Every structure is written in C-alpha cells, then in structure tokens.
Amino acid sequence: DPDGVARVADLCGNLPLALRIAGNRLQSRPGWTAGHLAARLGDEGRRVESLAAGDLSVAAAFALSYRQLSAPARRGFRRLALAAAPDFGVPMTAVLAELGPDEAEDALEELVDLGLLQSPYPGRYRFHDLVRLFARARLSDEEPMTAQRQARRRMDDWLLEVATVAGRWFEPGYGAPPSGWSSLVELDSARQAQEWLQAEGTAWLAALRQAARAGEHARVVEVAEAMHWFSDLWMHWGHWPEVFELSSGAAREAGDRAQEAVHLNYLSWARTYCQGRHDEGERTALRALELAREVGDVRQQGWALTYATWALWGRDERRATETGLAHARRAAECFRQAGDPEGYAQAMLSVGNGLRRLGRIEEAVRHGLELLERLRDPAFGGTPVIVAHAVGTALDLLSDGYFALGRWQEAADHYREALVELRKRPINRATAQTLTHLGRALVELGRREEAREAFQEALELYEASADAVRAARVTAELTRLALAGTTVTTPEGAR
C-alpha cells in the first residue's frame, strides 16, 4: 500500500523517531494496514500521543526538551502555536509572548537549541508539524482560554496594523510611516515594506479573515484599501481575490454602498488579472457601476467602466472589444467630469488599446500621439510618478502601432523610451511586457544580441513575479532566437 505508507510518513512529518514508532506499531499489529494507521494518525488532537510504542514516545521526547526550557521560552513555545503562518520571526514572538525583542530572540534560539524549533534562515523560525501539535496541546492544557484569546487578539491587531502601514508605502499621499510610528519592525523603505508584506502574507491574511468573521467591517476595508496599490506589485500572490471579496463584503455588511463599489472594482481587477476569470471580472465591475450610479459617484463609475473594459479584453472577441472601446470612451468622460487626470489617462490608454485590437492601427497611432502630447503637458496634473507610468504605457501602445505597420526602428525607439518612464514606478509585468515587445522589434531589425538581452531581462522579471505563463512565452522567444530561424510578426496580443 504505497499510498498508505506515504500518508503515514507525511503525518509523521518524516521525523525519524515518529517513523520508527509507526513502523513498530505496524509490525506488531499484522492486522493493521498502513491506511488504517494513517486514519488513526489523521486526528490532530491525538496524533502526538498516538505515536508511542513500548518505551518509545514522540510526546515523551518533546516533553523532555520542554521541561528544560526557561519560563519565557515555554510561554513563547506555547503561544507560537497560534501563528497561522508556516514560519515567523522575532517581532511576532515578542507580541505573542509579551517579551522584548532581545528576550524573544533569546527564547527562540533556546527553542532551536533544544530541537523544538527549526531556523531555516537567519531571523525566521518554524515548527516541525508534530512539534506544533505538541505546542498546541501545551497551550490548551496550561493557559486559560481568556489568555489564549488575548494573545491571538494581540497578534492579529499587530499584524493588521503593520500590514496597513506597510501597504500604504505604495499609495500616493502616504509613503513612509507617520513620524514616531514604531511596532517592532523596520519599515523605513518601500523595499522593507514589500519584504514584510510578502514574508508575513499568510499571517496577515489569516488576521484579516478573523477580523471579517468578527464583523470588524471598517478594519477589513481599511486593510484592503491599503493593499490596493501594493497588489499590482505582487499580482501573482494568489490571494488578492479573497482580500477584495472580504473587503467588498465588509462594506456591504456595513451598508456603505460607496465603499462597496470601490472594493468591487478592486475585486474585478483581481478576478481579471489574478485569476483570468474575465466574465466574472466584467460582472463584478458592472455591479460596481450600478452602485456608483446609485450613490452618484462619477469617479467610481469611470473606474467600473475601465475595469469592465480590461475584463472584456480577455475574451479576444471583436464584439467584446467593441463594447470595451465604448466603455473606455464613457469612462474617459466620467473621469473628465470628476476632475481625475490619472483615471482619464487610464481610460484614454484603453481607447488606444481598443483601436489597436480592432485593427484600426493608423487611428490608434494618431490617438497615441495626441495622448502623449496631453500627458506631457505640465497643465495635465496628476501624481507625477503615476502620470509617468501612463506616459510609458502610451509609448508602449504607440510602439505596438508602429510594429504593426512594419516601422521596426520607430517601434524599437519608442519601446526604449517607454522603458525609461515605466522604470520610475517599477511593476515587473509592465516592464517585462515592454522588454518582450522591444525584443521582437530588435529581431525584425536583425539586432539579435540586443534582442536576446531584452528577452532575458523580461524572463527574469516574469520569473520574479511568478508569472509562469508569460515566462514560458519569453523562453520560447529565446529558443527561436537561439535557433537563428523564425522572426516574429505580431506583438503580444494579450496585454
């Protein structure tokens, strides 16, 4: 029964002592199958105690180490069982165990020395699966439920506070934490904020779920709002649809239709770009449009039409493209009425994209040139870094038009110009897309080494973003280039 044996090994966490005990139990009970033992070990509450045979016992081995711990280390060990993430650091331990950072680090190192924790790399710690179950049992037996609830609440509050501050690093108008803010972690740069959000993603998401279950609607909306700009930098995390489902649901439960429209728009983005569920993305955006109309929010009407347009692009059908183009024109008018230059730029970019997709290339080029002139006008307004990104995207779209017309040199020149602007607000997938397009133009010009460099950089950015689909496409481009054969005749269709 290889499947049963594999299941037993998995439930033992491949711990040698646990595997030895499991083997002894099977050997001494000929009537048991590996599947039968796996079923018995499936009960987490009894698993550690079940791994005993004669004078061998996993629980006894863990208990021997546990008894040797100092009081702070024992408290930290028990309460770390509350952590939802597979690994954790000194700050979370300090919050849970009510210790200072130095004391928390000492406690963690003590736990590593006695084999009750592992340290996969400096500053991060994790349980073995069976040790986590033992810690959970110690917590249940040794601390009252009120203390457990208080510890969990402290952890969740801390996680959501830091997540909000870290997320706002990427939102125009916020940036660095408020003067004097301190919460056991350093968030002195956007890079530190991004690293914390990614390292603790499982933990703060679990805290957000708990806040939603507890009916903390305002807090759920606040955290998700703080993630809006950051989500574009970590698009392939996999959990943005859930984050914005929680926040739009919280706004609905709170009776705030305006906020519900905002977060349904975010959810539309997540369903379109993170999941590729374009029909759902469109329906979600159109629901946001209804709500925005009900509350008279012209700006959110513009965003709902824009998100619906982006969802329609995913269908790659002429009728859907025509509908998207109509949405984009209406969105531009909404943004103009609302006095939102950044939204207007996005809508007009979608207009250009729609024209190109419909094969109206010359019209798309004229539109791109007019839009560039407008965006570069100092009177245009908007946040400089966001407008610069719009300029980069406009240059990229204009280059696509030149490429489609066979004007390879103009295409390559404008792609390079686009990269200068896009790198002012680096979003891996946007930069990688333009690099891919540049590589194709350079292939057409016969500049194969430059093309290879562009493709290679694009591949690295897609891999860093965990975008396996586009990484595979660029790998195929590199392979064709290496074979020194086929040239590419059309730019990437799906943007």
Buried (B, 14 or more C-beta within 10 A) or exposed (E): EEEBBEBBBEBBBEBEBBBBBBBBBBEEEEEBEBBBBBBBBEEBEEBBBBBBBEEBBBBEBBBEBBEEBEEBBBBBBBBBBBBBBEBBBBBBBBBBBBBEEEBBBBBBBBBEEBEBBBBEEEBBBBBBBBBBBBBBBBBEEEBEEEBBEEBBEBBBBBBBBBBBBBBBBBBEEBEBBEEEEEEBBEBEEBEBBBBBBEBBBBBBBBBBBBBBEEEBBEBBBBBBBBBBBBBBBBBBBEBBBBBBBBBBBBBBEBEBBBBBBBBBBBBBBBBBBBEEBBEBBBBBBBBBBEBBBEBEBBBBBBBBBBBBBBBBBBBEEEEBBBBBBBBBBBBBBBBBEBEBBBBBBBBBBBBBBBBBBBEBBEBBBBBBBEBBEBBEEEEBEBEEEBBBBBBBBBBBBBBBBBBBBEBBEBBBBBBBBBBEBBBBBEBBBBBBBBBBBBBBBBBBBEBBEBBBBBBBBBBBBBBEBEBEEBBEBBBEBBEBBEEEEEEBEEBBEEB
